[in-house]
Amino acid sequence: MAQSVAAGRVQKPAGRARGSGPDRKQKWKRIRKDWQLYTFLVIPVVYFLIFKYLPMVGNVIAFRKYVPAKSIFGVKWVGLKYFNMFIQDPSFWHIFLNTITLSVETLIFTFPAPIILALLLNELRNLKFKSFVQTASYLPHFVSTVMLVGIIFEFTASSGPINSLVKAMGGSAVSFMQDPKYFHSVYIISRVWQSTGWGTIMYLAALTAVNPDLYEAARIDGANRWKQTLHVTLPGIRPTIVTLLVLSIGSIMGVSFEQIILMYNPSTYETADVISSYVYRIGLTQNSYSYAAAIGLFESIIGLILVSLANYLSRKLTDSSLW
């Protein structure tokens, strides 16, 4: 039976009940025919079951009074006690707003950067120079978080290149890593530097799928390169942009935990402390595992709501969505 595909969504045929007998037989017949291909799914499925789904069982300690060295199912049930504790915590609004602010700022600056770089690379006609720029922009992605933070500290030190330039221009050295007001800027710049080049891969792949005849038609209509970009290129890669935006919004609450932990210190808690870093301090340094699990679960639920909302709006506004 034919199915229609419209705007990225598969519309199932009407007139036959889902999972009816003939459909089920056809499905099993196809699986038996191509069973060798389906065996490739075994390892990924086992991986996700063991490393992604099985650990979710541990979230049960968010609803129980967990005692180390005892079973997570054998201690006292406390319901939503730890969630209420977190909402009533004096630090709640402080770290919640810090998380939202830092995440939104990071999304605003890091999401468009790969699109812009991909569009610029697409305009390059010197293939050797294009290859060099691509390779150079990919390299920061392979720098570990520890090395990245080390580079940041070196560059922002009082005797580092940035402060040397500030002094050469007549200014005074700035304590970038000790002053809370500079934390967001330093963090976002480092994220843009590290993620932009790698993020262009998906967009460059999407650009190759744009029909060249559309550019030819646009040129015949008198469109210059800018108008071709606006009316041909961007609409051509719109599904990719929407998909990656929805995924980015889904992880908006999960700022780079490792980088935050390595960069911040008590003097920058005012602007640097986020939910994930608070979970780290509560869970590992104060041994409040159940409380930390409740905070982490709260963060995950917010992320799930955001990605569902973004997917819904994307489906309504652009007719493209993840599901």
ZADREN-813260 format. One record per residue (C-alpha): residue number from 0; y, z, x. Coordinates in steps of 0.001 Angstrom, whole numbers, plus 500000, padded with zeros to 6 digits. Layout:
{k = NUM	Y = Y	Z = Z	X = X}
...
This chain:
{k = 0	Y = 500000	Z = 500000	X = 500000}
{k = 1	Y = 503376	Z = 499062	X = 501339}
{k = 2	Y = 505899	Z = 501693	X = 502253}
{k = 3	Y = 509606	Z = 501133	X = 502551}
{k = 4	Y = 511585	Z = 502412	X = 505468}
{k = 5	Y = 515210	Z = 503018	X = 504700}
{k = 6	Y = 517747	Z = 504381	X = 507127}
{k = 7	Y = 515302	Z = 506269	X = 509281}
{k = 8	Y = 513440	Z = 507915	X = 506430}
{k = 9	Y = 510087	Z = 506846	X = 505106}
{k = 10	Y = 509988	Z = 506621	X = 501335}
{k = 11	Y = 506492	Z = 507184	X = 500027}
{k = 12	Y = 505202	Z = 504791	X = 497369}
{k = 13	Y = 505241	Z = 505942	X = 493797}
{k = 14	Y = 502405	Z = 505613	X = 491344}
{k = 15	Y = 499635	Z = 507324	X = 493283}
{k = 16	Y = 499181	Z = 511043	X = 493697}
{k = 17	Y = 499603	Z = 512382	X = 497217}
{k = 18	Y = 496269	Z = 512956	X = 498947}
{k = 19	Y = 494334	Z = 511112	X = 496234}
{k = 20	Y = 490757	Z = 510030	X = 496882}
{k = 21	Y = 491280	Z = 506392	X = 498027}
{k = 22	Y = 494183	Z = 507373	X = 500284}
{k = 23	Y = 492177	Z = 510161	X = 501869}
{k = 24	Y = 489229	Z = 507846	X = 502498}
{k = 25	Y = 491477	Z = 505245	X = 504097}
{k = 26	Y = 493056	Z = 507909	X = 506277}
{k = 27	Y = 489712	Z = 509219	X = 507557}
{k = 28	Y = 488516	Z = 505665	X = 508062}
{k = 29	Y = 491505	Z = 504930	X = 510312}
{k = 30	Y = 490957	Z = 508167	X = 512238}
{k = 31	Y = 487277	Z = 507374	X = 512822}
{k = 32	Y = 488183	Z = 503860	X = 513933}
{k = 33	Y = 490795	Z = 505027	X = 516483}
{k = 34	Y = 489238	Z = 508369	X = 517434}
{k = 35	Y = 489719	Z = 507644	X = 521138}
{k = 36	Y = 493493	Z = 507510	X = 520648}
{k = 37	Y = 493527	Z = 510731	X = 518652}
{k = 38	Y = 491785	Z = 512577	X = 521499}
{k = 39	Y = 495029	Z = 512229	X = 523476}
{k = 40	Y = 496558	Z = 514673	X = 520991}
{k = 41	Y = 494109	Z = 517450	X = 521854}
{k = 42	Y = 495857	Z = 518721	X = 525008}
{k = 43	Y = 499403	Z = 518715	X = 523521}
{k = 44	Y = 498149	Z = 520450	X = 520368}
{k = 45	Y = 496318	Z = 523114	X = 522387}
{k = 46	Y = 499414	Z = 523582	X = 524569}
{k = 47	Y = 501684	Z = 524133	X = 521576}
{k = 48	Y = 499198	Z = 526454	X = 519900}
{k = 49	Y = 498789	Z = 528661	X = 522977}
{k = 50	Y = 502274	Z = 528650	X = 524456}
{k = 51	Y = 504522	Z = 528045	X = 521438}
{k = 52	Y = 502847	Z = 529315	X = 518281}
{k = 53	Y = 500592	Z = 532120	X = 519501}
{k = 54	Y = 503513	Z = 534044	X = 521117}
{k = 55	Y = 505210	Z = 534079	X = 517693}
{k = 56	Y = 502705	Z = 536729	X = 516669}
{k = 57	Y = 504565	Z = 539068	X = 519025}
{k = 58	Y = 507565	Z = 538949	X = 516685}
{k = 59	Y = 505715	Z = 541457	X = 514533}
{k = 60	Y = 507018	Z = 544243	X = 516792}
{k = 61	Y = 510468	Z = 543569	X = 515307}
{k = 62	Y = 509118	Z = 545164	X = 512124}
{k = 63	Y = 507065	Z = 547899	X = 513761}
{k = 64	Y = 507755	Z = 550799	X = 516103}
{k = 65	Y = 506179	Z = 549385	X = 519204}
{k = 66	Y = 504799	Z = 551737	X = 521814}
{k = 67	Y = 503955	Z = 550147	X = 525185}
{k = 68	Y = 500252	Z = 550104	X = 526095}
{k = 69	Y = 499311	Z = 550303	X = 522415}
{k = 70	Y = 498416	Z = 547498	X = 520060}
{k = 71	Y = 501295	Z = 545718	X = 518368}
{k = 72	Y = 499370	Z = 546054	X = 515099}
{k = 73	Y = 498509	Z = 549708	X = 515484}
{k = 74	Y = 501921	Z = 551403	X = 515383}
{k = 75	Y = 504226	Z = 552538	X = 512605}
{k = 76	Y = 505675	Z = 549965	X = 510181}
{k = 77	Y = 509499	Z = 550265	X = 510005}
{k = 78	Y = 510474	Z = 547228	X = 507931}
{k = 79	Y = 514001	Z = 545951	X = 508600}
{k = 80	Y = 515171	Z = 549072	X = 510422}
{k = 81	Y = 515932	Z = 547302	X = 513707}
{k = 82	Y = 517759	Z = 544450	X = 511999}
{k = 83	Y = 520004	Z = 546963	X = 510224}
{k = 84	Y = 520532	Z = 548759	X = 513525}
{k = 85	Y = 521704	Z = 545546	X = 515127}
{k = 86	Y = 524099	Z = 544636	X = 512301}
{k = 87	Y = 525550	Z = 548163	X = 512376}
{k = 88	Y = 525698	Z = 548192	X = 516181}
{k = 89	Y = 529334	Z = 548519	X = 517388}
{k = 90	Y = 528648	Z = 545618	X = 519774}
{k = 91	Y = 527345	Z = 543295	X = 517037}
{k = 92	Y = 530496	Z = 541376	X = 516155}
{k = 93	Y = 531619	Z = 541283	X = 519763}
{k = 94	Y = 528470	Z = 539603	X = 521108}
{k = 95	Y = 527939	Z = 537529	X = 517952}
{k = 96	Y = 531424	Z = 535986	X = 518164}
{k = 97	Y = 531039	Z = 535558	X = 521925}
{k = 98	Y = 527805	Z = 533630	X = 521314}
{k = 99	Y = 529314	Z = 531414	X = 518630}
{k = 100	Y = 532497	Z = 530739	X = 520613}
{k = 101	Y = 530743	Z = 529937	X = 523876}
{k = 102	Y = 528106	Z = 527801	X = 522124}
{k = 103	Y = 530612	Z = 525762	X = 520120}
{k = 104	Y = 532838	Z = 525224	X = 523149}
{k = 105	Y = 529847	Z = 524131	X = 525205}
{k = 106	Y = 528713	Z = 521740	X = 522468}
{k = 107	Y = 532194	Z = 520220	X = 522100}
{k = 108	Y = 532452	Z = 519445	X = 525814}
{k = 109	Y = 528854	Z = 518737	X = 526824}
{k = 110	Y = 527725	Z = 516610	X = 523864}
{k = 111	Y = 530238	Z = 513713	X = 524073}
{k = 112	Y = 530173	Z = 513583	X = 527889}
{k = 113	Y = 526796	Z = 511736	X = 528189}
{k = 114	Y = 527862	Z = 509259	X = 525481}
{k = 115	Y = 531087	Z = 508440	X = 527316}
{k = 116	Y = 529298	Z = 508108	X = 530667}
{k = 117	Y = 526603	Z = 505890	X = 529117}
{k = 118	Y = 529249	Z = 503622	X = 527569}
{k = 119	Y = 531055	Z = 503360	X = 530906}
{k = 120	Y = 527819	Z = 502602	X = 532762}
{k = 121	Y = 526986	Z = 499974	X = 530167}
{k = 122	Y = 530218	Z = 498170	X = 531023}
{k = 123	Y = 529453	Z = 498003	X = 534738}
{k = 124	Y = 528356	Z = 494572	X = 535927}
{k = 125	Y = 527653	Z = 495523	X = 539560}
{k = 126	Y = 524025	Z = 496612	X = 539255}
{k = 127	Y = 523888	Z = 498298	X = 542681}
{k = 128	Y = 526954	Z = 500398	X = 541956}
{k = 129	Y = 525600	Z = 501178	X = 538480}
{k = 130	Y = 522297	Z = 502329	X = 539953}
{k = 131	Y = 524114	Z = 504484	X = 542521}
{k = 132	Y = 526254	Z = 506170	X = 539833}
{k = 133	Y = 523206	Z = 506818	X = 537650}
{k = 134	Y = 521242	Z = 508350	X = 540518}
{k = 135	Y = 524173	Z = 510478	X = 541633}
{k = 136	Y = 524776	Z = 511727	X = 538089}
{k = 137	Y = 521097	Z = 512651	X = 537627}
{k = 138	Y = 520909	Z = 514839	X = 540729}
{k = 139	Y = 522678	Z = 517950	X = 539321}
{k = 140	Y = 519978	Z = 518185	X = 536649}
{k = 141	Y = 517413	Z = 518992	X = 539346}
{k = 142	Y = 519487	Z = 521815	X = 540794}
{k = 143	Y = 517922	Z = 525129	X = 539810}
{k = 144	Y = 519977	Z = 527652	X = 537870}
{k = 145	Y = 519977	Z = 530039	X = 540822}
{k = 146	Y = 521307	Z = 527334	X = 543139}
{k = 147	Y = 523852	Z = 526266	X = 540530}
{k = 148	Y = 525247	Z = 529780	X = 540219}
{k = 149	Y = 525258	Z = 530087	X = 544017}
{k = 150	Y = 527339	Z = 526897	X = 544233}
{k = 151	Y = 529708	Z = 528252	X = 541585}
{k = 152	Y = 530213	Z = 531490	X = 543523}
{k = 153	Y = 530828	Z = 529561	X = 546743}
{k = 154	Y = 533366	Z = 527242	X = 545136}
{k = 155	Y = 535228	Z = 530010	X = 543306}
{k = 156	Y = 535235	Z = 532560	X = 546149}
{k = 157	Y = 538584	Z = 533718	X = 547485}
{k = 158	Y = 538009	Z = 531573	X = 550590}
{k = 159	Y = 536274	Z = 528752	X = 548664}
{k = 160	Y = 537555	Z = 525192	X = 548190}
{k = 161	Y = 539215	Z = 525841	X = 544833}
{k = 162	Y = 541190	Z = 528876	X = 545956}
{k = 163	Y = 542023	Z = 527137	X = 549246}
{k = 164	Y = 543559	Z = 524323	X = 547213}
{k = 165	Y = 545417	Z = 526840	X = 545042}
{k = 166	Y = 546817	Z = 528541	X = 548153}
{k = 167	Y = 547776	Z = 525196	X = 549710}
{k = 168	Y = 549816	Z = 524465	X = 546572}
{k = 169	Y = 551655	Z = 527763	X = 546944}
{k = 170	Y = 549626	Z = 529862	X = 544520}
{k = 171	Y = 547596	Z = 533038	X = 544938}
{k = 172	Y = 543830	Z = 533324	X = 545058}
{k = 173	Y = 542207	Z = 533743	X = 541631}
{k = 174	Y = 539171	Z = 535931	X = 540955}
{k = 175	Y = 537395	Z = 533420	X = 538747}
{k = 176	Y = 534139	Z = 535377	X = 538567}
{k = 177	Y = 535777	Z = 538758	X = 537985}
{k = 178	Y = 538395	Z = 537805	X = 535401}
{k = 179	Y = 536980	Z = 537534	X = 531833}
{k = 180	Y = 539470	Z = 534854	X = 530797}
{k = 181	Y = 538017	Z = 532322	X = 533260}
{k = 182	Y = 534344	Z = 532855	X = 532408}
{k = 183	Y = 534127	Z = 530311	X = 529570}
{k = 184	Y = 535895	Z = 527603	X = 531586}
{k = 185	Y = 533699	Z = 528074	X = 534646}
{k = 186	Y = 530543	Z = 528144	X = 532532}
{k = 187	Y = 531414	Z = 525013	X = 530503}
{k = 188	Y = 532478	Z = 522984	X = 533568}
{k = 189	Y = 529211	Z = 523845	X = 535307}
{k = 190	Y = 527202	Z = 522867	X = 532210}
{k = 191	Y = 529004	Z = 519522	X = 531928}
{k = 192	Y = 528424	Z = 518836	X = 535631}
{k = 193	Y = 524728	Z = 519648	X = 535423}
{k = 194	Y = 523786	Z = 518025	X = 532100}
{k = 195	Y = 525952	Z = 514919	X = 531701}
{k = 196	Y = 524038	Z = 512532	X = 533965}
{k = 197	Y = 520622	Z = 513479	X = 532639}
{k = 198	Y = 521841	Z = 513262	X = 529058}
{k = 199	Y = 522789	Z = 509604	X = 529509}
{k = 200	Y = 519130	Z = 508543	X = 529744}
{k = 201	Y = 518600	Z = 508557	X = 525989}
{k = 202	Y = 521859	Z = 506756	X = 525280}
{k = 203	Y = 521256	Z = 504081	X = 527938}
{k = 204	Y = 517826	Z = 503474	X = 526418}
{k = 205	Y = 519406	Z = 503225	X = 522948}
{k = 206	Y = 522019	Z = 500767	X = 524236}
{k = 207	Y = 519308	Z = 498332	X = 525321}
{k = 208	Y = 518163	Z = 498115	X = 521688}
{k = 209	Y = 521538	Z = 496908	X = 520385}
{k = 210	Y = 521253	Z = 493279	X = 519285}
{k = 211	Y = 523173	Z = 491012	X = 521769}
{k = 212	Y = 523911	Z = 488578	X = 518935}
{k = 213	Y = 526202	Z = 491187	X = 517409}
{k = 214	Y = 528355	Z = 491158	X = 520559}
{k = 215	Y = 528469	Z = 487358	X = 520470}
{k = 216	Y = 529550	Z = 487409	X = 516826}
{k = 217	Y = 532191	Z = 490033	X = 517612}
{k = 218	Y = 533568	Z = 487945	X = 520486}
{k = 219	Y = 533779	Z = 484883	X = 518211}
{k = 220	Y = 535757	Z = 487029	X = 515778}
{k = 221	Y = 538184	Z = 487877	X = 518591}
{k = 222	Y = 537050	Z = 491450	X = 519296}
{k = 223	Y = 537878	Z = 492741	X = 522761}
{k = 224	Y = 535598	Z = 495143	X = 524700}
{k = 225	Y = 537121	Z = 498227	X = 523051}
{k = 226	Y = 536616	Z = 496875	X = 519535}
{k = 227	Y = 533083	Z = 495766	X = 520424}
{k = 228	Y = 532372	Z = 499323	X = 521528}
{k = 229	Y = 533805	Z = 500762	X = 518310}
{k = 230	Y = 532216	Z = 498329	X = 515864}
{k = 231	Y = 528969	Z = 497280	X = 517585}
{k = 232	Y = 527905	Z = 499692	X = 520322}
{k = 233	Y = 528611	Z = 503041	X = 518669}
{k = 234	Y = 527106	Z = 502062	X = 515280}
{k = 235	Y = 524074	Z = 500699	X = 517165}
{k = 236	Y = 523340	Z = 504021	X = 518874}
{k = 237	Y = 524398	Z = 506185	X = 515921}
{k = 238	Y = 520820	Z = 507268	X = 514995}
{k = 239	Y = 520290	Z = 508500	X = 518560}
{k = 240	Y = 523630	Z = 510331	X = 518530}
{k = 241	Y = 522838	Z = 511984	X = 515191}
{k = 242	Y = 519336	Z = 513020	X = 516256}
{k = 243	Y = 520514	Z = 514582	X = 519519}
{k = 244	Y = 523433	Z = 516262	X = 517752}
{k = 245	Y = 521124	Z = 517882	X = 515215}
{k = 246	Y = 518859	Z = 519085	X = 518019}
{k = 247	Y = 521866	Z = 520418	X = 519931}
{k = 248	Y = 523113	Z = 522305	X = 516881}
{k = 249	Y = 519655	Z = 523800	X = 516472}
{k = 250	Y = 519866	Z = 525355	X = 519913}
{k = 251	Y = 523530	Z = 526266	X = 519602}
{k = 252	Y = 522747	Z = 529996	X = 519595}
{k = 253	Y = 520593	Z = 529723	X = 522680}
{k = 254	Y = 523202	Z = 529412	X = 525409}
{k = 255	Y = 521855	Z = 529151	X = 528938}
{k = 256	Y = 520464	Z = 532668	X = 529169}
{k = 257	Y = 519525	Z = 532502	X = 532864}
{k = 258	Y = 522948	Z = 531219	X = 533878}
{k = 259	Y = 524753	Z = 533855	X = 531834}
{k = 260	Y = 522652	Z = 536635	X = 533351}
{k = 261	Y = 523294	Z = 535381	X = 536882}
{k = 262	Y = 527010	Z = 534768	X = 536381}
{k = 263	Y = 528232	Z = 537737	X = 534421}
{k = 264	Y = 528961	Z = 541305	X = 535488}
{k = 265	Y = 530367	Z = 544396	X = 533734}
{k = 266	Y = 533931	Z = 543237	X = 534358}
{k = 267	Y = 533310	Z = 539996	X = 532404}
{k = 268	Y = 531246	Z = 541459	X = 529552}
{k = 269	Y = 534304	Z = 541060	X = 527313}
{k = 270	Y = 533852	Z = 537281	X = 527146}
{k = 271	Y = 530468	Z = 536700	X = 528792}
{k = 272	Y = 528127	Z = 538987	X = 526895}
{k = 273	Y = 526066	Z = 536998	X = 524353}
{k = 274	Y = 523073	Z = 537788	X = 522151}
{k = 275	Y = 520482	Z = 536624	X = 524688}
{k = 276	Y = 522002	Z = 538696	X = 527508}
{k = 277	Y = 522221	Z = 541685	X = 525144}
{k = 278	Y = 518525	Z = 541242	X = 524315}
{k = 279	Y = 517751	Z = 541253	X = 528035}
{k = 280	Y = 519623	Z = 544516	X = 528615}
{k = 281	Y = 518194	Z = 546196	X = 525527}
{k = 282	Y = 514629	Z = 545006	X = 526008}
{k = 283	Y = 514058	Z = 545157	X = 529742}
{k = 284	Y = 516546	Z = 547684	X = 531072}
{k = 285	Y = 516398	Z = 550158	X = 528159}
{k = 286	Y = 512756	Z = 549488	X = 527148}
{k = 287	Y = 513666	Z = 549086	X = 523460}
{k = 288	Y = 511203	Z = 546282	X = 522847}
{k = 289	Y = 511175	Z = 546368	X = 519049}
{k = 290	Y = 514966	Z = 546422	X = 518848}
{k = 291	Y = 515220	Z = 543535	X = 521327}
{k = 292	Y = 512599	Z = 541550	X = 519377}
{k = 293	Y = 514579	Z = 542048	X = 516167}
{k = 294	Y = 517761	Z = 540785	X = 517840}
{k = 295	Y = 515941	Z = 537766	X = 519267}
{k = 296	Y = 514408	Z = 536985	X = 515886}
{k = 297	Y = 517822	Z = 537282	X = 514253}
{k = 298	Y = 519162	Z = 534738	X = 516757}
{k = 299	Y = 516273	Z = 532365	X = 516037}
{k = 300	Y = 516790	Z = 532582	X = 512282}
{k = 301	Y = 520467	Z = 531701	X = 512678}
{k = 302	Y = 519443	Z = 528709	X = 514809}
{k = 303	Y = 516920	Z = 527575	X = 512179}
{k = 304	Y = 519551	Z = 527784	X = 509442}
{k = 305	Y = 522026	Z = 525796	X = 511533}
{k = 306	Y = 519589	Z = 522988	X = 512363}
{k = 307	Y = 518468	Z = 522756	X = 508730}
{k = 308	Y = 522081	Z = 522602	X = 507562}
{k = 309	Y = 522980	Z = 519991	X = 510190}
{k = 310	Y = 519949	Z = 517904	X = 509248}
{k = 311	Y = 520865	Z = 518104	X = 505554}
{k = 312	Y = 524489	Z = 517086	X = 506179}
{k = 313	Y = 523375	Z = 514277	X = 508485}
{k = 314	Y = 521017	Z = 512933	X = 505808}
{k = 315	Y = 523752	Z = 513051	X = 503190}
{k = 316	Y = 526580	Z = 511639	X = 505308}
{k = 317	Y = 524874	Z = 509143	X = 507637}
{k = 318	Y = 521447	Z = 508590	X = 506032}
{k = 319	Y = 519834	Z = 509515	X = 509367}
{k = 320	Y = 517939	Z = 512741	X = 509892}
{k = 321	Y = 515106	Z = 514403	X = 511751}
{k = 322	Y = 513059	Z = 514960	X = 508604}
